[in-house]
Amino acid sequence: MPHEIFEGHDSGPIRRRLLSIARAFHALITSDDAVGMYRMMAAEARQSGKLGQLFYEAGPRRTLVEFEATLRTAMAAGQLEIEDPARAAAQFFCLVKGEEHICLLLGCHAALTTAEVDRHLASAVDLFLRAHAPR
């Protein structure tokens, strides 16, 4: 994920910001290159966890940390109420991955249509917001 996607999110509706992050993340993880990389990492993990750890720290872990900071900024602005921002960041990306990601990794079906992706991402963001809306 490009660092810039997490910057400049101090204003504007939180739903719009989360959808923007969700779209970028979904496009990244469902790309042919990313699917191939995940498959390769899973195969290599049996030989050595070192490569997998390096990959995790450089990509997924960095993304989680940056998104957690985005959530903390939204919390400070009163847009979200989250007890555990680190866990919420991980849960958000799991929602965005959805069933499609594992199906792509396993070769079970083709990528979703643009309309299906839009519906899925809107649903994931709305669920996240219902869980973390200020009371």
C-alpha positions in Angstrom: 0.0 0.0 0.0 1.4 3.4 -0.9 2.1 5.5 2.2 0.2 8.4 0.6 -3.2 6.6 0.9 -3.0 7.1 4.7 -1.9 10.8 4.6 -4.1 13.8 4.4 -7.1 12.2 6.0 -7.7 14.8 8.6 -10.9 16.1 7.1 -13.9 14.8 5.1 -16.4 12.1 5.9 -14.8 9.0 7.5 -16.8 6.7 5.3 -15.3 8.2 2.1 -11.8 7.9 3.6 -12.3 4.3 4.6 -13.8 3.4 1.2 -10.7 5.0 -0.5 -8.4 2.8 1.7 -10.5 -0.3 1.1 -10.5 0.2 -2.7 -6.7 0.6 -2.8 -6.1 -2.4 -0.5 -8.6 -4.6 -2.4 -7.1 -3.7 -5.8 -3.6 -4.5 -4.4 -4.4 -7.9 -2.9 -6.5 -9.1 -5.8 -4.0 -8.2 -8.5 -2.4 -11.1 -10.4 1.0 -10.1 -9.0 -0.2 -10.1 -5.4 -2.0 -13.4 -5.7 1.1 -14.9 -7.2 3.2 -13.5 -4.4 1.0 -14.8 -1.7 1.0 -18.3 -3.3 4.8 -18.2 -3.5 5.2 -17.0 0.1 2.9 -19.8 1.3 5.0 -22.4 -0.5 8.3 -20.9 0.7 7.1 -20.7 4.3 7.6 -24.5 4.7 11.3 -24.1 3.9 12.0 -20.9 5.9 9.9 -18.5 7.8 12.5 -15.8 7.4 11.4 -14.7 4.0 7.8 -14.7 5.1 8.7 -12.6 8.1 10.6 -10.1 6.0 7.6 -9.8 3.6 5.2 -9.4 6.5 7.2 -6.6 8.1 7.7 -4.8 4.8 4.1 -5.0 3.6 1.2 -6.2 5.7 2.6 -5.1 9.1 3.5 -1.6 7.8 0.0 -1.3 6.3 -1.6 -2.2 9.6 0.6 0.3 11.6 -0.2 3.1 9.1 -3.9 2.3 9.1 -4.0 2.2 12.9 -2.6 5.7 12.9 -5.4 6.7 10.5 -7.9 5.3 12.9 -6.4 7.1 15.9 -6.6 10.4 14.0 -10.3 9.7 13.3 -10.8 8.8 16.9 -9.2 12.1 18.1 -11.6 13.9 15.7 -14.6 12.2 17.3 -15.4 10.3 14.1 -14.8 6.8 15.5 -14.9 5.1 18.9 -12.5 2.2 19.0 -11.3 0.3 22.1 -8.4 -1.4 20.4 -7.2 0.4 17.2 -4.6 -2.2 16.3 -7.2 -5.0 16.4 -9.7 -2.9 14.5 -7.2 -2.2 11.8 -6.6 -5.9 11.3 -10.3 -6.6 11.3 -11.0 -3.9 8.7 -8.5 -5.5 6.3 -10.0 -8.9 6.9 -13.5 -7.5 6.1 -12.1 -6.0 2.9 -10.4 -9.3 1.8 -13.7 -11.1 2.3 -14.3 -14.6 0.8 -13.0 -13.5 -2.6 -9.4 -13.3 -1.5 -9.1 -17.0 -0.4 -11.0 -18.0 -3.5 -8.5 -16.2 -5.7 -5.6 -17.8 -3.8 -7.1 -21.2 -4.3 -8.2 -20.6 -7.9 -11.8 -21.3 -7.0 -13.3 -18.4 -9.1 -12.4 -15.4 -11.2 -12.2 -11.9 -9.8 -15.4 -10.1 -9.0 -16.9 -7.6 -11.4 -16.5 -3.9 -10.6 -20.1 -3.7 -9.4 -19.6 -6.7 -7.1 -16.4 -5.2 -5.7 -18.2 -1.9 -5.1 -21.0 -3.6 -3.2 -18.6 -5.7 -1.2 -16.4 -2.8 -0.1 -19.4 -0.6 0.7 -20.8 -3.4 2.9 -17.5 -4.0 4.6 -17.0 -0.3 5.4 -20.6 0.1 6.6 -20.2 -2.9 8.9 -16.9 -1.5 10.3 -18.6 1.9 10.8 -21.6 0.4 12.6 -19.2 -1.3 15.0 -17.1 1.8 15.7 -19.5 4.7 15.3 -19.4 7.2 18.2 -22.1 6.5 20.8 
